[in-house]
Amino acid sequence: MEDRIWHKSYAPEVPPSVDYENITMPAALERTARNFPDNIALIMMGKEISFRQLDEYVNRFAMALSDLGIQKGDKVALLLPNMPQVVIAAYAVFRLGAVVVMNNPLYTETELAYQLSDSESKMAICLDLLVPRILKLKEKTGIETVIACHIRDYLPFPKKQLFPFVKRKMHRKTDPGEGVHDFMDLMKRYPPRPSETEVAFDDLACLLYTGGTTGVSKGVMLTHGNLSINVQQLKAWFFDAEDGKESMLGIFPIFHSAGFTVVMNQCIYRGLKVILVPRPEPGVVLEMTRKYQPTIFTCVPTIFVGLLNHPDYPKTDLSFVKWCVSGAAPLALESIREWERAVGSTIVECYGLTETTVFAHSNPWRGKTKVGSVGLPVPDTDCRIVDVDTGTKELALGEHGEILLKGPQLTQGYYKNPEETAHAIRDGWFYTGDIGYMDDEGYLFIVDRKKDMIIAGGYNIYPRDIDEALYGHPKIQEACAIGLPDPYRGETVKAFIVTKPGETLTEEEVIAYCKEKLAAYKVPRQVEFMEDLPKSTIGKVVRRKLREMEMERAKKGK
């Protein structure tokens, strides 16, 4: 790759380009099992699985899937929370050269019906609670076989309260006659014989669906090469994390691209221990952090904020954490500083999308971190800022425009959707839909989503500017601003706020505060206080949900 301005800001140990090894993720698991056979790969509520055991389980389950008719290129849907079965199943599918289709287990029947049909999935591997729902969808989709997984399979003792998916029906019996098999029963029937299927670097490995924030969700196609290259980029960036010696709290859900790459694939490639977190609530996270003392801590800003405001946080020793990584949204300066004081380690803010296998930018580890920036393009990744209107004119440093990305971790496109693929990827560049700017050292600053921009009285307003100002208020825990239709200004700003426990605020106080921090045209005209803001599966505040709520209220005349 040619020299770029950001290469000068890299840590000395990080190369601008990586000499990638041509190894698929299932082959990486086999190697890790040889190199670190007795190291713990997964911990589930005290139950430990070594890398040797994990590799054997994967081989057993791959044989079971093969006997059930899964062949190279077939699509297999997974609907599971963070539990060992999701890792075993994903890598068994990989070993057969089949394609993993990750689905959110909390999705509605309508959402699942669309994704299962669009992906052409032949089999669904799901939590037992979801079996009746999948059986109802068999006629509407191409699902032929269902495999039920039970939380009890990998628990040393019941811990139902930690799983929001678990209800009284969790022990539903399976019936092969209706196409339903039991995960553990299948795995026990087969010896751990490796698959003979040839899996190539360029073969399709998975479909990860976008959240559908711009319409119908799209299946992002990622090859084995995309997955392998992205974890090798992670390894190059966080160069002093030792293979086979570190541990990570698995907070990101594995069915999401962040958990899929950063938690599951990275840890298998590097032989890192993963402590699976079934429900990322502050109290649970703190309890598991104290118990297992992970050296790597990765999560979204809302989790960091929740931890900082938890009553047990001041009593928690976090000095064992070496690497703190945040992504998905900006983290307030106050939160960063408070966390660093307690842990003694810098929070590294990152940026990426499902289409970039998740990892595209990061503040340099052991290098110069800029608060408010998502950092520099990682090795072999290129970045441009272009005008919002045409997307063709490259802008000068410091100017706001749409962020374009290019690199070996970039998706091949959207499954069965050539129109959307052609719109999103042009001349090898991915149009992210995010608005940002680059400074004179190559650091990227995200301003907002292109579609979230508010136009009020002819002014372009980026909601994140307002969010960040509100997060600076000592009584505010969470905040999110949106634009609402206004007959005079075109749009006007409304802010939704969650106050910190025990604190009170009035609309007048919030507006007065904003007048001191923001230009007049950015100041919210309306403020609504809520107990909680709508969030995605990884804990990111979903601005779209607030807009939809307001539109529904408008229809009802409220």
Secondary structure, DSSP 8 states (H G I E B T S, - for coil): ----GGGGGS-TT--SS-------HHHHHHHHHHHSTTSEEEEETTEEEEHHHHHHHHHHHHHHHHHTT--TT-EEEEE--SSHHHHHHHHHHHHTT-EEEE--TT--HHHHHHHHHHHTEEEEEEEGGGHHHHHHHTTTS---EEEEE-GGGG-SS--GGG-TT--GGGG----GGGTEEEHHHHHHTS----------TTSEEEEEE---TTSS--EEEEEHHHHHHHHHHHHHHTTTS-TTT-EEEE-S-TTSHHIIIIIIIHHHHHT-EEEE-SS--HHHHHHHHHHH--SEEEE-HHHHHHHHTSTTGGG---TT--EEEE-SS---HHHHHHHHHHHSS-EEEEE--GGGTT--EE--TTS---TT--BEE-TT-EEEEE-TTTS-SB--TT--EEEEEESTT---EETT-HHHHHHHEETTEEEEEEEEEE-TTS-EEEEEEGGG-EEETTEEE-HHHHHHHHHTSTTEEEEEEEEEEETTTEEEEEEEEEE-TT----HHHHHHHHHHHS-GGGS-SEEEE-S---B-TTS-B-HHHHHHHHHHHHHHT-
